[in-house]
Amino acid sequence: AVAAPLASRHLADLGARVIKIEREGEGDFARAYDATVHGQASHFIWLNRGKESVELDLRSQRGRDIALALADRADVVISNLGPGAMERLGLGAAALRERKNDLVVVTITGYGETGPYRDRKAYDMLVQAESGLCSVTGTPETATKTGVPVSDIATAMYALSSTQAALLRRAHTGLGATVEVSMFEATAEWMGHPMYIRMYDGRQVGRMGLSHASICPYDAFPTRDGQVMIGVQNDRGWAALVGDVLERPDLVHDERYATNIARVARRAEVDSLIGALTSRFDSVELTDRLDRFGVPAARLNDVAALVDHPQLQARDRWRDVQTPAGPAQGLLPPMTFADVELP
């Protein structure tokens, strides 16, 4: 529903002709998730703009013949069926590359083509749970998954970058590639920081809500009319926050707080201290002061604030995207080329 569609959508953004093969009579099941965008599913519209699609019954000889004919003309074939499904259909990487050796074949799986978890179901939530991501996400009381499908998105990005790398290599060598990207391994890669903490310090990174296990102060802090996110990354930032923004220069060199290690050891005390100082300001006033003195900060926005965000407006990021039910708004791809606007 997400991993291969996002990878191939970004290829379409970059100018590729993308033909999506969908299940006969049903299509991509993400088409039926909701009916939000002119009667069409929001996931599907997000992930499949700029593509063509065709329904094929790959269990029939005619369907397989059409798929093979398409692959014979393609530069890249990306699939994310269950492990071994493409091979059973006669469309596996070895079969496709025997016909066309310069083809790039990228197979997306849940846990990989081998190993004891090979045949497990692998939706985003399940992979977030199995990889330990949920154990470091949420509040101390409640483990959660992320609000967007990051295991899927991580997999999509590795599928995209490996496809581009394989095409670059092919341009130099003439050889295609057989590539496998697993959701579990993509997510495990993103878990590098908590894994090193576990392996070399013997402890589980706690679920910190909006905070950070290794940095302090790093959280949402109260103002007279709301909250502001503040993330102090180093001791210079601490000096700017307490000395300049909050007008407490006596705290800059206080040995209880002067280093990040000391502040993390006294996190509750530091957070309480900073919260008492930030609550003297309105949110706009505090954000302006934080910006003026170079202290990292942000508003705690909801999705409506993102849709109307002045930065997206100022940079003219919205475009009409054509859909079968009429135009819908879409963001330009996040990779911006100086000499051409991506389609």
C-alpha positions as CSV (number, residue, x, y, z in Angstrom):
1,A,0.0,0.0,0.0
2,V,2.9,2.4,0.7
3,A,6.5,1.2,0.3
4,A,6.7,0.4,-3.4
5,P,4.0,3.0,-4.4
6,L,6.0,5.8,-2.7
7,A,9.3,4.7,-4.2
8,S,7.8,4.5,-7.7
9,R,5.9,7.8,-7.2
10,H,9.1,9.6,-6.6
11,L,10.5,8.0,-9.7
12,A,7.5,9.4,-11.5
13,D,8.2,12.8,-9.9
14,L,11.7,12.6,-11.4
15,G,10.3,12.0,-14.9
16,A,10.0,8.2,-15.2
17,R,7.1,6.6,-16.9
18,V,5.6,4.3,-14.3
19,I,3.1,1.6,-15.0
20,K,1.4,0.1,-12.0
21,I,0.1,-3.4,-12.2
22,E,-3.0,-3.9,-10.0
23,R,-5.1,-6.9,-9.1
24,E,-7.9,-7.7,-11.5
25,G,-11.3,-6.6,-10.3
26,E,-10.0,-5.1,-7.1
27,G,-6.9,-3.0,-7.8
28,D,-4.5,-1.8,-5.2
29,F,-6.4,-2.4,-1.9
30,A,-5.4,1.1,-0.7
31,R,-8.0,2.4,-3.3
32,A,-10.6,1.4,-0.7
33,Y,-9.2,2.8,2.5
34,D,-11.4,5.9,2.4
35,A,-13.2,8.2,0.0
36,T,-11.7,11.5,1.1
37,V,-10.4,13.1,-2.1
38,H,-13.3,13.6,-4.5
39,G,-14.5,10.1,-3.6
40,Q,-11.0,8.6,-3.8
41,A,-8.7,7.2,-1.1
42,S,-6.3,9.7,0.4
43,H,-3.4,7.1,0.6
44,F,-3.9,6.2,-3.0
45,I,-3.9,9.8,-4.3
46,W,-0.8,10.7,-2.2
47,L,1.2,7.7,-3.4
48,N,0.2,7.1,-7.0
49,R,0.1,10.4,-8.8
50,G,1.8,10.6,-12.1
51,K,1.4,6.9,-12.9
52,E,-0.5,4.8,-15.4
53,S,-2.1,1.6,-14.2
54,V,-3.4,-1.7,-15.7
55,E,-5.3,-4.6,-14.1
56,L,-3.8,-7.9,-14.8
57,D,-4.6,-11.4,-13.7
58,L,-1.1,-12.7,-13.2
59,R,-2.4,-16.2,-12.6
60,S,-3.5,-16.4,-16.2
61,Q,-1.1,-17.0,-19.1
62,R,-2.3,-13.9,-20.9
63,G,-1.7,-11.7,-17.8
64,R,1.8,-13.1,-17.4
65,D,2.6,-12.6,-21.1
66,I,1.5,-8.9,-20.8
67,A,3.6,-8.5,-17.7
68,L,6.7,-10.0,-19.3
69,A,6.2,-7.8,-22.4
70,L,6.1,-4.8,-20.2
71,A,9.2,-5.9,-18.3
72,D,11.1,-6.5,-21.5
73,R,10.6,-2.8,-22.4
74,A,11.3,-1.5,-18.9
75,D,14.4,-0.2,-17.2
76,V,13.2,-1.1,-13.7
77,V,10.7,-3.6,-12.2
78,I,9.7,-3.0,-8.6
79,S,7.5,-5.5,-6.7
80,N,6.2,-5.9,-3.2
81,L,4.2,-9.1,-3.2
82,G,4.8,-11.8,-0.6
83,P,8.1,-13.7,-0.6
84,G,8.4,-16.1,-3.5
85,A,5.1,-14.8,-5.2
86,M,6.9,-13.3,-8.2
87,E,8.9,-16.5,-8.7
88,R,5.7,-18.6,-8.6
89,L,4.3,-16.4,-11.3
90,G,7.4,-16.8,-13.4
91,L,8.2,-13.1,-12.9
92,G,11.0,-13.4,-10.4
93,A,14.3,-11.5,-10.7
94,A,16.2,-14.4,-12.2
95,A,13.6,-15.1,-14.9
96,L,13.2,-11.4,-15.8
97,R,16.9,-10.8,-16.0
98,E,17.5,-13.9,-18.0
99,R,15.3,-12.3,-20.7
100,K,16.9,-8.8,-20.2
101,N,20.2,-8.7,-18.3
102,D,20.4,-4.9,-18.0
103,L,17.0,-4.8,-16.2
104,V,17.0,-3.5,-12.6
105,V,14.7,-5.6,-10.4
106,V,13.9,-4.4,-6.9
107,T,12.0,-6.7,-4.6
108,I,10.4,-5.3,-1.5
109,T,9.7,-7.8,1.3
110,G,8.6,-7.6,4.9
111,Y,11.5,-9.6,6.5
112,G,13.6,-10.7,3.6
113,E,13.7,-13.6,1.2
114,T,15.3,-15.9,3.8
115,G,15.3,-16.5,7.5
116,P,12.6,-17.7,10.0
117,Y,10.4,-14.6,9.6
118,R,10.4,-14.8,5.8
119,D,6.7,-15.7,5.4
120,R,5.3,-13.5,8.2
121,K,2.8,-10.8,7.4
122,A,4.5,-7.4,7.5
123,Y,2.4,-4.4,7.6
124,D,3.9,-1.1,8.8
125,M,2.4,-1.4,12.4
126,L,3.7,-5.0,12.7
127,V,7.2,-4.1,11.6
128,Q,7.3,-1.1,13.9
129,A,6.4,-3.4,16.8
130,E,8.8,-6.2,15.8
131,S,11.7,-3.9,15.2
132,G,11.4,-2.2,18.6
133,L,10.4,1.1,17.2
134,C,7.2,1.1,19.3
135,S,9.3,0.5,22.4
136,V,11.0,3.9,22.0
137,T,7.9,5.8,20.8
138,G,5.1,7.2,22.9
139,T,4.9,8.1,26.6
140,P,6.4,6.3,29.6
141,E,3.0,4.8,30.2
142,T,2.1,3.9,26.6
143,A,4.0,2.5,23.6
144,T,2.7,3.8,20.3
145,K,3.4,3.5,16.6
146,T,4.3,6.7,14.7
147,G,1.5,8.8,13.2
148,V,2.7,8.1,9.7
149,P,3.9,4.8,8.4
150,V,7.7,5.2,8.9
151,S,8.6,1.6,8.3
152,D,6.9,1.8,4.9
153,I,8.4,5.2,4.1
154,A,12.0,4.1,5.2
155,T,11.6,1.1,2.9
156,A,10.4,3.3,0.0
157,M,13.4,5.6,0.4
158,Y,15.9,2.7,0.3
159,A,14.1,1.2,-2.7
160,L,14.3,4.6,-4.4
161,S,18.0,5.2,-3.7
162,S,19.0,1.7,-4.6
163,T,17.1,1.9,-7.9
164,Q,18.9,5.2,-8.8
165,A,22.2,3.7,-7.8
166,A,21.6,0.6,-9.9
167,L,20.7,2.8,-12.9
168,L,23.9,4.8,-12.4
169,R,25.9,1.7,-12.2
170,R,24.2,0.3,-15.4
171,A,25.1,3.5,-17.2
172,H,28.8,2.8,-16.5
173,T,28.8,-1.0,-16.9
174,G,25.7,-2.0,-18.9
175,L,24.7,-4.4,-16.2
176,G,21.4,-4.5,-14.5
177,A,20.8,-5.4,-10.8
178,T,18.9,-7.6,-8.5
179,V,18.0,-5.7,-5.3
180,E,16.1,-6.7,-2.2
181,V,14.9,-4.2,0.4
182,S,13.2,-5.5,3.5
183,M,10.9,-3.4,5.7
184,F,12.3,-4.9,8.9
185,E,15.9,-4.2,8.0
186,A,15.1,-0.7,6.8
187,T,13.5,0.0,10.2
188,A,16.3,-1.7,12.1
189,E,18.7,0.7,10.4
190,W,16.7,3.6,11.7
191,M,17.0,2.2,15.2
192,G,20.7,2.6,15.3
193,H,20.9,5.1,18.2
194,P,18.7,3.0,20.6
195,M,20.5,-0.2,19.5
196,Y,23.9,1.3,20.4
197,I,22.6,2.4,23.8
198,R,21.4,-1.1,24.4
199,M,24.5,-2.9,23.1
200,Y,27.1,-0.7,24.8
201,D,25.4,0.7,27.8
202,G,23.0,-2.2,28.6
203,R,19.9,-0.1,28.9
204,Q,16.6,0.4,27.0
205,V,16.0,4.0,25.7
206,G,12.9,5.2,27.4
207,R,9.7,6.4,25.7
208,M,10.1,10.2,26.0
209,G,7.0,11.7,24.4
210,L,8.1,14.9,22.8
211,S,11.5,14.8,24.6
212,H,14.8,13.1,23.8
213,A,16.6,10.4,25.7
214,S,20.0,12.0,25.3
215,I,19.4,15.8,25.2
216,C,18.0,18.3,27.7
217,P,16.2,20.6,27.6
218,Y,14.3,19.2,24.6
219,D,10.5,19.3,25.0
220,A,7.3,21.4,24.7
221,F,7.4,24.2,27.3
222,P,4.4,26.2,28.6
223,T,3.7,29.8,27.7
224,R,1.0,32.1,28.8
225,D,-1.2,31.1,25.8
226,G,0.1,27.6,24.8
227,Q,3.3,25.7,24.3
228,V,6.6,26.1,22.3
229,M,9.0,23.3,21.4
230,I,12.6,24.0,22.4
231,G,15.5,21.8,21.5
232,V,18.9,22.7,23.0
233,Q,21.4,20.6,21.1
234,N,24.6,21.7,22.9
235,D,26.0,23.8,25.7
236,R,26.2,26.9,23.6
237,G,22.5,26.6,23.0
238,W,22.0,26.3,26.8
239,A,23.9,29.5,27.3
240,A,21.8,31.3,24.7
241,L,18.5,30.0,26.1
242,V,19.0,30.8,29.7
243,G,21.4,33.8,29.4
244,D,19.8,35.6,26.5
245,V,16.3,34.4,25.9
246,L,15.2,33.8,29.5
247,E,17.4,36.4,31.1
248,R,19.0,34.2,33.7
249,P,22.8,34.5,33.0
250,D,23.5,33.0,36.5
251,L,22.4,29.6,35.1
252,V,24.8,29.6,32.2
253,H,27.8,28.3,34.2
254,D,25.9,26.7,37.1
255,E,27.6,23.3,37.4
256,R,24.3,21.6,37.9
257,Y,23.2,22.5,34.4
258,A,26.3,23.7,32.4
259,T,26.8,20.5,30.4
260,N,24.3,18.3,28.6
261,I,25.3,15.3,30.6
262,A,24.5,17.2,33.9
263,R,21.2,18.5,32.5
264,V,20.1,15.0,31.4
265,A,20.9,13.7,34.9
266,R,18.6,16.4,36.3
267,R,16.0,16.3,33.5
268,A,12.9,16.8,35.7
269,E,14.6,19.7,37.6
270,V,15.8,21.4,34.4
271,D,12.4,21.0,32.7
272,S,10.6,22.5,35.7
273,L,13.0,25.4,35.8
274,I,12.7,26.2,32.1
275,G,9.0,25.8,32.2
276,A,8.7,28.3,35.0
277,L,10.7,30.8,32.9
278,T,9.0,30.3,29.6
279,S,5.5,30.6,31.1
280,R,6.2,34.4,31.6
281,F,5.9,34.9,27.8
282,D,3.3,34.7,25.1
283,S,4.0,32.0,22.5
284,V,4.7,34.5,19.7
285,E,6.9,36.7,21.9
286,L,8.9,33.6,23.1
287,T,9.3,32.2,19.6
288,D,10.6,35.6,18.4
289,R,13.1,35.7,21.2
290,L,14.3,32.2,20.6
291,D,14.7,32.9,16.9
292,R,16.5,36.2,17.6
293,F,19.1,34.4,19.7
294,G,19.4,31.3,17.5
295,V,17.8,28.8,19.9
296,P,16.1,25.9,18.0
297,A,12.3,26.2,18.5
298,A,9.0,25.4,16.8
299,R,5.3,25.7,17.2
300,L,3.5,22.5,18.2
301,N,1.3,22.6,15.0
302,D,-1.6,20.4,14.1
303,V,-2.2,19.2,10.5
304,A,-4.4,22.3,9.6
305,A,-1.4,24.5,10.5
306,L,0.8,22.5,8.2
307,V,-1.7,22.8,5.3
308,D,-1.8,26.6,5.8
309,H,1.9,26.9,6.7
310,P,3.4,30.2,5.6
311,Q,6.7,28.5,4.6
312,L,4.9,26.3,2.1
313,Q,3.0,29.3,0.8
314,A,6.0,31.5,0.5
315,R,7.9,28.9,-1.4
316,D,5.0,28.2,-3.7
317,R,5.0,24.4,-3.0
318,W,1.3,23.6,-3.9
319,R,0.2,22.4,-7.3
320,D,-2.9,21.0,-8.9
321,V,-2.5,17.2,-9.4
322,Q,-4.8,15.6,-11.9
323,T,-6.8,12.6,-10.7
324,P,-9.6,10.5,-12.4
325,A,-12.2,12.5,-10.4
326,G,-10.7,16.0,-11.0
327,P,-7.7,18.0,-9.7
328,A,-6.5,17.8,-6.2
329,Q,-3.9,19.8,-4.4
330,G,-0.4,18.2,-4.0
331,L,3.0,19.3,-2.8
332,L,5.9,19.6,-5.1
333,P,8.4,16.8,-4.4
334,P,10.9,17.7,-1.7
335,M,13.9,17.4,-4.0
336,T,14.1,20.7,-5.7
337,F,16.2,21.1,-8.9
338,A,17.4,24.6,-9.7
339,D,16.9,24.2,-13.5
340,V,13.6,22.4,-13.8
341,E,10.3,21.9,-11.9
342,L,9.6,18.2,-11.3
343,P,6.4,17.0,-12.8
